[in-house]
Amino acid sequence: MKISELLATHRALLEQTRLANLAQAYATLRRLAERVRRTGLCGLVNLRQPNAAEERFWASLTALEGSQSVLEEHFRDEELMELADAVAFARGLTNLDLTFRLEAMTALFVVPLEFALDQAGVSLDLEPEEPRDSAGDTPWWSARARHPGDTPNQR
C-alpha cells in the first residue's frame, strides 16, 4: 500500500470512526435510558467521570433527589463508566461533571444522537433490548429466556 492511498482514505476513516463512536454512545444511552424508563427511576442526579487527581477512579452517579441505594441497585460500576463515557462523547466534554434529571435521559442524550445519526444517513435498525437482571442475565419472565411451549410456571 502506498502512503498516498492511506492519506486519501484518512478523512473517510476519521468520519467512519466518528460515526461508530456516535453509534456506540447511542446504543449505550438508549439501553440505559430504557432501563430508567422501565424501572421508573427519576430524580436529579450528578454524573461524573473518573478523575485520578480527585482520587475518583470510577465514574459516579450520585442521587441528589431520592435514594442513592436505589441507583446502586440498578447500575453496575461498568455501566456507570459506559454511561459517563457515552454522555461525555455525545456532549463533547472532558472531565464530565453533569447534573440532570434521570427521567430526561432520552430527551437529553438519546434523541440528539438519533438526530445526528439520521443526518449522517445511518439507519437505526436496533431492536429493543430484553430486560436484564443485575448480573446481566435475561430474567426468567423474559420472552427470550423461555423455550417454545414453556409457561411461566414451568421455569
C-alpha positions in Angstrom: 0.0 0.0 0.0 1.2 3.5 -0.8 1.2 6.4 1.6 -0.7 8.5 -0.9 -3.5 5.9 -0.7 -3.5 6.0 3.1 -3.7 9.7 3.1 -6.5 9.7 0.7 -8.5 7.4 3.0 -7.6 9.2 6.2 -10.6 11.6 6.1 -13.1 8.8 5.4 -11.6 6.7 8.2 -12.0 9.5 10.7 -15.6 10.0 9.7 -16.3 6.3 10.0 -14.7 6.3 13.4 -16.8 9.3 14.5 -20.0 7.6 13.3 -19.0 4.3 15.0 -18.4 6.2 18.3 -21.8 8.0 17.9 -23.5 4.7 17.3 -21.9 3.1 20.4 -22.8 6.1 22.5 -26.4 5.9 21.1 -26.7 2.2 21.8 -25.4 2.6 25.4 -27.5 5.6 26.2 -30.6 4.1 24.6 -30.2 0.9 26.6 -29.7 2.7 29.9 -32.4 5.3 29.3 -34.8 2.4 28.6 -33.9 0.8 31.9 -34.5 4.1 33.7 -37.9 4.4 32.0 -38.9 0.7 32.6 -37.9 0.8 36.3 -39.5 4.2 36.9 -36.2 5.8 38.2 -36.4 9.5 38.5 -34.9 12.5 40.2 -32.0 14.8 40.0 -28.6 13.1 39.7 -24.9 14.1 39.2 -22.8 12.1 36.7 -19.0 12.4 36.9 -16.2 10.7 35.0 -13.2 9.3 36.9 -10.6 11.8 38.0 -7.4 10.5 39.4 -6.5 14.0 40.8 -9.6 13.8 43.0 -8.9 10.1 43.8 -12.1 9.1 42.0 -11.1 6.1 40.0 -14.6 5.1 38.7 -17.5 7.1 37.3 -20.1 8.1 39.8 -23.8 8.7 39.6 -25.0 10.5 42.7 -28.6 10.9 43.7 -29.3 14.5 44.5 -33.0 13.6 45.0 -34.3 10.2 46.0 -32.2 7.2 47.2 -28.6 6.5 46.3 -29.1 2.8 47.2 -31.8 2.5 44.5 -29.4 3.9 41.9 -26.7 1.4 43.0 -29.2 -1.5 42.7 -29.8 -0.6 39.0 -26.3 0.3 37.7 -23.1 -1.7 38.0 -19.8 0.2 38.1 -19.0 -0.8 34.5 -22.3 0.5 33.3 -21.6 3.9 35.1 -18.3 4.0 33.2 -20.1 3.3 29.9 -22.8 6.0 30.8 -20.2 8.6 31.7 -18.1 7.9 28.6 -21.1 8.0 26.3 -22.5 11.2 27.7 -19.1 12.9 27.6 -18.6 11.8 24.0 -22.1 12.9 23.0 -21.7 16.3 24.6 -18.1 16.7 23.6 -17.0 17.1 27.2 -13.8 16.1 29.0 -13.9 15.7 32.8 -17.7 15.2 32.8 -19.5 16.6 35.8 -23.1 16.9 34.8 -26.3 17.3 36.7 -29.6 16.2 35.1 -32.9 14.5 35.7 -32.9 10.8 35.2 -36.3 10.8 33.6 -35.0 13.2 30.9 -32.2 10.9 29.7 -33.9 10.0 26.4 -34.6 13.7 25.6 -31.2 14.9 26.7 -29.0 12.2 25.2 -30.7 9.7 23.0 -32.8 12.0 20.8 -29.9 14.3 19.8 -27.8 11.2 18.9 -30.7 9.8 16.9 -30.9 13.1 15.0 -27.1 13.2 14.4 -27.0 9.6 13.2 -30.1 10.2 11.0 -28.5 13.3 9.5 -25.4 11.2 8.7 -27.6 8.7 6.8 -27.3 6.0 9.4 -30.3 3.6 9.6 -31.4 2.9 13.2 -32.1 -0.8 12.9 -31.6 -1.9 16.6 -34.3 -3.9 18.2 -35.5 -3.1 21.7 -33.3 -5.0 24.2 -34.7 -7.6 26.5 -34.6 -6.5 30.2 -31.6 -8.0 32.1 -31.1 -8.6 35.8 -28.2 -7.1 37.7 -25.9 -10.0 36.7 -26.6 -9.2 33.0 -28.8 -12.4 32.6 -32.2 -12.4 30.9 -34.8 -12.8 33.7 -37.0 -15.9 33.8 -40.0 -13.9 32.7 -38.4 -12.6 29.5 -39.7 -14.0 26.2 -36.1 -14.8 25.2 -35.5 -16.8 28.3 -38.4 -19.2 27.5 -38.4 -22.2 25.4 -41.2 -22.9 22.9 -44.2 -24.2 24.8 -43.0 -23.1 28.2 -45.4 -21.3 30.5 -44.1 -19.1 33.4 -44.8 -21.9 35.9 -42.5 -24.3 34.0 -39.5 -22.0 34.5 
